[in-house]
Amino acid sequence: MLLDRSESVIVAAESWLDGAAICKWDVRSLLPTNYRVPDATDIRVTDVDGERFLAAVVREADPALEVSIRSFSDPGTSKWTLSASDRGVEITGDAAACRGIPRIHATTLPRVGPCLLSIDPEGSQAKLIPLTYRGVLGAVELSGTAGVVVAMNEPPSLVELHLGRDLAQGRVQSSSSYVSELSRLEDQIWVVTGDTVLRLDARTVLPLGLIDLRADRERPTWHSRSEHDRFAGSLFRARDGRVAVPRPHSGDVAIVAPPYDAIGKTIRTGGEPIRCVMTREGRVLARDWMSGDWLEKSG
């Protein structure tokens, strides 16, 4: 879930709640506008600079992968589009719109399988790099090198790869828990595993510490019957550096501030928050995991 720079627009793509669509909400009224994406089986959105976001769409039919740059003000219009199919990669639109976007993306295509998409800095060329791993979740670039860290869940682990060389550089971390998210936050990589965040140095991939997201009290919800059923929702990084983490099993949002070593406070939302945004003033807007209802609280 994304929040624009002016904190007036929310953009998200939650297929189990809203179907195959990119959704936009006005922050004040929470009235939605849905932009349907025909035949999409998976849609992911990533903030670029608070004015633009990247949308990655996977389809069963060609083009199997479509990556586009869109604006928060007009999510229905693509400024730049990359389409990948069995015939190769085609790019249309204004390459200048690609300024500052992530260059490496992990995906699983119906007829190709797990792969990395590598986009050149000018936004004029791209290539698909097949992977031999299974259960690929995501990828982030390392600092100062051509390295990439890829997260997977078969088995749960992280692998460091080097583009332009042999694509197998060895397992750097393994996890006993399912990896639910891999994110780059400034000079760190955050790996969410169940109710724990592993922080890694984005240059060396060495561990920096763990953040325990377990609640002091957990409600007896249907999905928190065992240790393995508890999990954190998606991370949201506010522009002041704070990170908000929804915790559906305890009905709140945990706030982690620099130096990111522990939860600073929690904001009770009720319900089962799974995605959220947080404004500069501390207003938290979250969506309930099952109903999609908005849960709002000021912290």
C-alpha positions in Angstrom: 0.0 0.0 0.0 1.4 3.4 -1.1 0.9 7.0 0.0 1.8 9.9 -2.3 4.1 12.7 -1.3 1.3 15.1 -0.5 -0.4 12.5 1.6 -3.7 12.9 -0.3 -3.8 9.7 -2.3 -3.4 6.0 -1.4 -2.7 3.4 -4.1 -2.8 -0.4 -3.7 -3.4 -3.6 -5.5 -4.9 -6.3 -3.3 -6.4 -8.9 -5.6 -8.1 -10.9 -2.8 -10.0 -7.8 -1.8 -10.4 -5.8 -4.9 -9.9 -8.2 -7.8 -7.6 -7.6 -10.7 -7.3 -3.8 -10.3 -5.1 -1.0 -9.2 -7.1 1.0 -6.7 -6.8 4.7 -5.7 -8.4 6.2 -2.6 -8.7 9.9 -1.5 -7.2 10.0 1.9 -9.8 12.3 3.4 -13.0 10.6 2.1 -11.5 7.0 1.5 -13.7 6.9 -1.6 -12.1 4.4 -4.1 -11.5 4.5 -7.8 -10.6 1.2 -9.4 -8.6 0.8 -12.5 -9.2 -2.7 -13.8 -6.3 -4.7 -15.2 -7.7 -7.4 -17.6 -6.5 -11.0 -17.1 -4.0 -10.1 -14.4 -3.1 -13.0 -12.0 -0.8 -10.9 -9.9 -0.3 -7.1 -9.5 2.4 -5.5 -7.4 2.9 -1.7 -6.9 6.1 0.0 -5.6 6.6 3.6 -4.8 9.3 5.5 -6.8 9.4 9.0 -5.4 6.0 9.9 -4.0 4.8 11.2 -7.4 5.3 8.0 -9.5 4.9 4.3 -8.8 5.8 1.1 -10.6 3.1 -1.5 -11.3 4.2 -5.0 -12.2 1.4 -7.2 -13.7 1.6 -11.0 -14.4 -0.8 -12.7 -16.8 -1.3 -16.2 -18.1 -1.7 -14.8 -21.6 0.9 -12.6 -23.5 2.3 -10.3 -22.5 3.1 -12.5 -19.5 4.7 -9.6 -17.7 3.9 -5.9 -18.0 5.8 -3.3 -16.0 4.7 0.3 -16.1 5.4 3.6 -14.5 2.3 5.5 -13.5 1.5 8.7 -11.5 -0.5 8.8 -8.2 -2.7 11.4 -9.7 -3.6 9.2 -12.7 -3.0 5.5 -12.0 -5.0 4.5 -15.0 -2.4 5.9 -17.5 1.0 4.4 -18.1 3.9 6.8 -18.8 6.3 4.0 -19.7 5.6 0.3 -20.3 7.7 -2.8 -20.6 6.0 -6.0 -22.0 7.7 -9.4 -21.8 6.5 -12.5 -23.7 7.9 -15.6 -25.4 8.9 -13.3 -28.3 11.1 -11.1 -26.1 10.9 -7.7 -24.4 9.2 -4.6 -25.9 9.4 -1.1 -24.4 7.2 1.8 -25.2 6.7 5.3 -23.7 8.9 8.0 -22.3 12.2 6.5 -21.0 12.7 9.6 -18.8 9.8 8.3 -16.6 12.1 5.5 -15.4 14.4 7.9 -13.5 15.1 6.4 -10.1 13.1 3.2 -10.4 14.4 -0.2 -9.0 16.3 -1.9 -11.8 15.9 -5.5 -10.6 12.6 -7.3 -10.2 11.8 -10.9 -9.4 8.8 -12.6 -10.8 7.4 -16.0 -11.9 6.0 -16.2 -15.4 3.6 -19.0 -16.5 5.8 -20.4 -19.3 9.2 -19.2 -18.2 9.2 -19.9 -14.4 11.1 -17.9 -11.8 13.2 -15.1 -13.3 14.8 -11.7 -12.7 13.9 -8.7 -14.9 16.9 -6.4 -15.3 16.2 -2.9 -16.6 19.0 -0.7 -17.9 19.5 2.7 -16.3 18.2 4.5 -19.4 15.0 2.6 -19.4 15.5 1.7 -23.1 16.5 -2.0 -22.7 15.7 -4.9 -20.4 16.3 -8.6 -20.2 14.8 -11.6 -18.4 17.2 -13.9 -16.5 15.8 -17.4 -15.7 16.5 -18.7 -12.2 16.8 -22.3 -11.1 15.3 -21.6 -7.7 11.7 -22.4 -6.7 9.3 -20.3 -4.6 11.0 -17.0 -5.5 9.4 -14.1 -3.6 11.4 -11.0 -4.5 14.8 -9.4 -5.1 16.7 -6.3 -4.0 19.9 -4.7 -5.3 23.0 -4.5 -3.2 24.9 -1.2 -2.7 28.1 -0.6 -4.7 28.1 -3.9 -6.7 26.2 -5.7 -9.4 24.9 -8.0 -6.6 21.3 -9.0 -6.0 19.7 -10.8 -3.0 16.8 -13.1 -3.9 14.4 -14.4 -1.4 12.7 -17.8 -1.9 10.5 -20.2 0.1 11.4 -23.6 -1.3 13.2 -23.9 1.1 13.0 -20.5 3.0 16.3 -18.8 2.3 18.2 -15.9 0.7 20.7 -16.2 -2.1 23.2 -13.6 -3.3 23.6 -13.4 -7.1 26.0 -11.4 -9.3 24.6 -10.3 -12.6 27.0 -10.7 -15.5 28.7 -13.6 -13.7 27.7 -17.1 -12.7 24.3 -16.6 -11.3 24.9 -18.9 -8.3 27.0 -17.2 -5.6 25.9 -19.2 -2.6 23.3 -19.2 0.1 23.8 -16.2 2.5 21.0 -16.9 5.0 18.5 -19.6 5.6 15.3 -19.3 7.6 13.2 -21.7 9.6 10.2 -19.5 8.9 8.3 -18.6 5.7 9.7 -15.4 4.1 6.8 -13.0 3.5 8.6 -9.8 2.4 12.0 -8.6 1.2 12.5 -4.8 1.2 15.3 -2.3 0.7 15.3 0.5 3.3 18.1 3.0 2.6 21.4 1.1 3.4 19.6 -1.9 4.9 17.7 -5.0 3.6 14.7 -6.1 5.7 13.6 -9.7 5.6 10.2 -10.4 7.2 9.9 -14.0 8.4 6.7 -14.6 10.4 6.7 -12.2 13.3 10.4 -11.3 13.1 12.4 -8.8 10.9 16.0 -9.7 10.0 18.0 -6.6 9.1 21.0 -7.0 6.8 23.7 -4.6 5.6 22.8 -3.7 1.9 26.5 -3.8 1.0 27.9 -6.8 2.8 24.7 -8.8 3.4 25.9 -9.2 7.0 23.2 -9.3 9.8 22.6 -6.1 11.6 20.0 -7.3 14.1 16.5 -8.6 14.6 13.3 -6.9 15.3 10.8 -9.0 17.4 7.3 -8.2 16.2 5.5 -10.5 18.6 2.7 -8.9 20.6 2.6 -9.1 24.4 -1.0 -10.2 24.1 -2.4 -12.0 21.2 -6.1 -12.4 20.5 -7.4 -15.9 19.9 -8.2 -15.3 16.2 -8.7 -18.2 13.8 -5.3 -17.7 12.1 -3.1 -17.5 15.3 -3.6 -21.0 16.6 0.1 -21.8 16.5 3.5 -20.1 16.4 3.7 -20.8 12.6 0.4 -19.1 11.9 1.3 -15.7 13.2 2.7 -13.2 10.8 3.3 -9.5 10.1 1.6 -7.5 7.3 3.4 -5.5 4.7 5.9 -2.9 5.8 5.2 0.8 5.2 8.1 3.3 5.4 7.0 6.8 6.2 9.0 9.8 4.8 10.4 10.6 8.2 12.1 7.2 8.4 9.6 5.4 10.7 8.4 2.0 9.6 4.8 0.9 10.3 4.1 -2.9 10.5 0.5 -4.1 10.7 0.0 -7.1 13.1 -3.3 -8.8 12.2 -3.0 -11.3 15.1 -3.0 -8.5 17.7 -5.2 -5.9 16.0 -2.6 -3.1 15.9 0.2 -1.5 14.0 3.8 -1.5 15.4 5.9 1.5 14.8 9.7 1.1 14.5 11.9 4.2 14.4 15.7 4.6 13.8 18.0 2.9 14.8 15.4 0.1 14.1 16.3 -2.2 17.0 12.9 -2.6 18.6 9.2 -1.6 18.5 8.9 2.0 19.8 5.1 2.0 20.2 1.9 0.3 18.9 -1.2 1.9 17.6 -4.4 -0.1 18.2 -6.6 -0.2 15.2 -8.9 -3.1 16.0 -9.8 -5.7 13.4 -7.0 -7.5 11.6 -4.8 -5.0 9.8 -2.8 -6.4 6.9 -1.8 -3.3 4.9 -1.4 0.3 6.1 0.0 3.8 5.5 1.0 6.4 8.1 1.0 10.2 7.7 3.5 12.7 9.1 1.1 13.5 11.9 0.9 9.8 12.9 -2.5 9.0 11.4 -2.7 5.3 10.5 -5.0 4.0 7.8 -5.1 0.2 7.6 -7.2 -2.3 5.7 -8.7 -5.4 7.4 -7.3 -8.6 6.2 -10.6 -10.4 5.5 -13.2 -7.7 5.0 -11.1 -5.0 3.3 -12.7 -2.4 5.7 -10.7 0.6 6.6 -9.3 0.8 10.1 -8.3 4.3 11.2 -6.4 5.6 14.3 -4.2 8.5 15.2 -1.1 7.7 17.1 
